[in-house]
Amino acid sequence: MADLKVVNDAKGLNVYREHLPCLGEQGPGRSAPPGLKIGDQVNVDLELEIVQSLQHGHGGWTDGMFECLNSIGTVVGIDEDHDIVVAYHSGNRWTFNPAVLTKVATPTNSAGFNETPQQQFAVGDVVQICSDMERVKMLQRGHGDWADGMAAVGYAR
């Protein structure tokens, strides 16, 4: 099985399946991670099964990492294997294969609106949960799980 699909045939160089790196691996002569440095904002925007597969040999996957899917984190370290350590608002730090990370230009939170580092919720603030229930349910895994009462507007306590 190859991770390469021909879109248009063309004359040129020959490509042999055996010479291509497997999905998520770096090819020979490449240094990883290209373009990522400490302080960068990153996102894990791949499907869960792909992320789990790419994490083999790069710190693995645990259920607590669900918070990382479609959420923004900050690169806080790059280890000797070029794996990326990312910190999240929860205080958790996770080690990732650089192939699962996407660098983001502007910070946004998981609800989809712009957030500055100084913005925090306070007692009495009116809040509304993201309208995409399936996304919220997925993001709630490992964070107290989903409760039907979360769908309404309420107050931070």
N, C-alpha and C positions, 0 to 999 in steps of 0.2 A: 504494500500500500504506500502510495506517495502523497505528500501534502502539496503537490504542485498540479495545477490544472491548466491545460493549454486553452487559451482564449482565442488566439488567432495563430495559425501556422505562419511561419516566416522563414526566409533563408537567413542563415547566420551560424552562430556557434552551436555545436552539439551540446546538449545537456544530458547527463547521465544520472539516473535516479540515485545511484550509489555515491555520487559526489556531493549530493545535497545534504545539508544538516536536517535532522529531525525537527519537527515543530517545537519551538521553544529553545532549541540549542543554538549556540553561536557557531557560525562557520569558521573554518581555519583562518587565522590571520586577523580576525576581528576582535576588537577589545570591547567589552561590555562595561557599563551601559552607555550607549551613545547619547550624549546630551543631558543626562541626569546628574544633578549635583545636590549636595546638602542644601536644604532650604526650598527646593522645588516642590510645587504642589502637584500631586499625582492622583490618578483615579484608576480603579480596577473596573473596567467596563466590559469585560468578557463574560460569557456564560459560565455558570458555576462549574459545570463538568470540565470545561476547558481549563479553567483556573486550577481546579484540583489536579488535573493531569500534569499541567506545567509546573506545579509546586513540588512534584516528586524530585528529590535531590536538592531542593532549595528551601528546606525548612518544613516541608510538608504542609498539610491543611488540617485545621481543627475547626470545630463548629463555632468557636468564638470569633472566627475570622469573617463570619457573615456580615459584620458591621462594615467591612471594607468594600463590599460590592456596591458599586455606584456611589461611593462616598469619597470625599476628598481627604487626603492625608498629606503630611509633610515629610519629605525625605530627611531623616536625621542621621543616617549612616550608610556606608557602603562597605561590606565586609571583604575579606581577602579573596573570596570566590566571586566577587562582583555582584553578590546578591544585595538587594536594597532593603534597608530598614526604614519602615514608614511609621510615623506616630499619628494617632487619631485623637479627636476631641475627647474621647472617652478616657484617654490616658494610656490606652493600650498601644504597644509597639509590635509590629509584625514584620517578619522577614519574607521578602518576595523575590521570585525569579523576575529579573527586569523585563522579561517578555510579556508579563501580565499587566505591566504598568503603562499608563498613558499620561504624559505630561500635560497639565492643564494651564491655560494662560491666566485665567482669573479665578479666584476662589469662589466656589458656590457650595452651599451646603446640600445635604441629601434631599431637602424639600424643594430645591430648585430655584431659590431666590438668592440674590447677592447678599453676602454676609461679610462684614468687616471683622477683624480679629477682636475688636473691642465690644462687638454686639453680643449680649448675653440676655437670657431670659431672667426676669425678676418676678417675685411674687406679685400677683395681680395683673400681669400681662395677659392680654387676650391672644390666644394661639389657635391655629387651625392645622389639622393634620393634612398632609399631602392628599390630593383627590384621587391618586392612583392607589387604590386599596391593596392590590396585589403587591405592588412595590413596597408599601409600608409594612405589610405582613412579612415579606421577605426580610426587610431591614430590621424588624423587631426580633428575629430569631437570635437568641442569646442575650436579649435585652429585656427580659420579662415577658416575651412573647406577645401575641396580639390579643386584645380584648375588644369586643364590639363597641364598648363605650368610647373608644379612642376615635371614632369616626366623627364625633360632634365637636363644635367649638367649645373651648373650656378655658380654665385659668391655670397658669403654672403655679404649683404649690411647693 
